[in-house]
Amino acid sequence: MNARRYTFLDLKTVNSPFAEKIDEALLRVAASGRYIGGPEVDSFENELAQSCGADCCVGVANGLDALRLIFRAYIELGVMKRGDEVIVPANTYIASVLAVSDNGLVPVFAEPDAATMNLDTSRLGKYLTDRTRAVMTVHLYGRTCFDSALTCFAKQHGLKIVEDNAQAIGATTADGMRRTGALGDAAAFSFYPTKNIGALGDAGAVTTSDRDLAAAVRALANYGSDRRYHNIYVGLNSRLDPVQAAVLRVKLPFIDEENAYRRSIAATYNSEILNPAVVKPLFVGDGSMVWHQYVVRTNSRDDFRAYLSDNGVQTDVLYPTSPFDQPCYSRLYNPDCPIARDIARTVVSLPVSRCTSETDAREIAAIINSYNPGAK
Ligand SMILES: *Cc1c(COP(=O)(O)O)cnc(C)c1O
């Protein structure tokens, strides 16, 4: 029995290197008298747009709203209408799907590629109908899901590409030339505290280089008003809090450092985990991935997790149930998605944050290598 404890994620530890700067940022907002919008939000929007290479950024309240507002804006602009279909990955967090169905659009679940666990861009034609208007690509676990098969498909059929970039801030295309958040027509970011760049609460953003879309998202998130007391849409209130913007401005400059750290932990797991009962994630050494999660797969998940827990290793499961199998959707949808269901049955996330040192990663790999399924 190993006495050491390997924390999956402790947000206090994650934020401690920034503590002084975060305190300064909080006091700055408190003293500023600007508690809605203002310079912190404007600056953060500019800095995020610049960091990913998009022309426009609109800060919003959270990642789900970022996605919802993109589709809502497309509807207001006449690009989509209720009843239209959006191809969404079957293996994703439920927020990706909620954003579609909340707008009266129909999610069409696409099977993942078994190796990347992301959208299989070579098989999108299967899901195309005359009502398809968009493909949502989710860079799940921090793995960029964007290639010429996707762009050709979208171009050929006049579809929008919407990125769910909640898990992949700072990720790039394989050639390292372009960043997620500026790959498709619009992208949603989440700064939920556990993401690679997390706020001290809820926060999100939309990036796009489509100025009309950005203006519609901005208006929709502010009661539908394009100027004060002039409401052009039936909008909502989903603004980025300046307190969160100020905190995010402290952390955003360190995104590449954060992601490089995660890559080094992932590389250690990749070279050191050598147990045939544990399938490692497809490893790419090109720096395109940002390893929001390091996800292994095993047929004996409960047993494996109990063994790791007994040896002090905390793990998590993202996600134990596919969105379409959740009670809220299971009566509406029953797609033929055996790969997605198999992923939901077998995935386990290993610790990959700043709470895990290189030594920890080597020790966790050694513990995993001693795992013998079924042995008690
Ligand atoms: C976290 C997350 C969201 C939602 O973001 P919130 O800020 O929690 O609303 C959406 N999609 C994916 C893939 C996520 O991981």
The ligand as a Gaussian input file, in Angstrom:
#p B3LYP/6-31G(d) Opt

LIG

0 1
 C      -16.976000      22.905000     -19.496000
 C      -17.544000      22.611000     -20.823000
 C      -18.643000      23.318000     -21.346000
 C      -19.455000      24.263000     -20.544000
 O      -18.807000      25.312000     -19.968000
 P      -19.425000      26.018000     -18.666000
 O      -18.577000      27.231000     -18.520000
 O      -19.314000      25.065000     -17.527000
 O      -20.847000      26.374000     -18.974000
 C      -19.043000      23.045000     -22.632000
 N      -18.436000      22.098000     -23.374000
 C      -17.409000      21.379000     -22.911000
 C      -16.778000      20.356000     -23.799000
 C      -16.943000      21.589000     -21.616000
 O      -15.932000      20.843000     -21.159000

